[in-house]
Amino acid sequence: MTRVRLFADRDYQAFARIKGLAEQRDISITAARDENGYREIHTSTANQGSSG
């Protein structure tokens, strides 16, 4: 299992702007990043490699 952010760091400025407009409040890039948090994705190595 791997923890990832939904957006790359370079995208949080735009994300914070959109989130602030949608929620009608001022939000900093840091706050947007913190509120967004992480998502866990399940990774499996069983199906990696050559096929066939």
C-alpha positions as CSV (number, residue, x, y, z in Angstrom):
1,M,0.0,0.0,0.0
2,T,1.3,3.4,-0.9
3,R,0.1,6.8,0.3
4,V,-0.2,9.5,-2.3
5,R,-1.5,13.0,-2.7
6,L,-4.3,13.6,-5.2
7,F,-2.4,16.5,-6.8
8,A,1.3,17.2,-7.5
9,D,2.8,20.0,-5.4
10,R,2.9,22.3,-8.4
11,D,-0.9,22.0,-8.8
12,Y,-1.9,23.1,-5.3
13,Q,-1.9,26.8,-6.1
14,A,-4.7,26.2,-8.7
15,F,-6.4,23.7,-6.4
16,A,-6.4,26.2,-3.5
17,R,-7.9,28.9,-5.8
18,I,-10.7,26.6,-7.0
19,K,-11.4,25.3,-3.5
20,G,-11.6,28.8,-2.1
21,L,-14.0,30.0,-4.8
22,A,-16.2,26.9,-4.4
23,E,-16.4,27.2,-0.6
24,Q,-16.5,31.0,-0.7
25,R,-13.6,31.4,1.7
26,D,-9.9,32.3,1.6
27,I,-7.7,29.3,1.8
28,S,-3.9,29.1,1.7
29,I,-2.0,26.7,-0.4
30,T,-0.7,25.0,2.8
31,A,-4.2,24.7,4.2
32,A,-5.5,23.2,1.0
33,R,-2.7,20.7,0.9
34,D,-3.3,19.8,4.6
35,E,-7.1,19.5,4.1
36,N,-6.6,17.4,1.0
37,G,-4.4,14.9,2.9
38,Y,-3.3,11.6,1.5
39,R,-5.1,8.7,-0.2
40,E,-4.0,5.1,0.2
41,I,-3.6,3.1,-3.0
42,H,-3.1,-0.6,-3.1
43,T,-0.2,-1.8,-5.1
44,S,0.6,-5.3,-6.2
45,T,3.8,-6.6,-7.7
46,A,2.1,-9.9,-8.7
47,N,1.0,-8.6,-12.1
48,Q,4.2,-6.6,-12.9
49,G,6.8,-7.7,-15.3
50,S,6.6,-9.3,-18.7
51,S,3.4,-10.9,-19.9
52,G,3.0,-13.7,-22.3
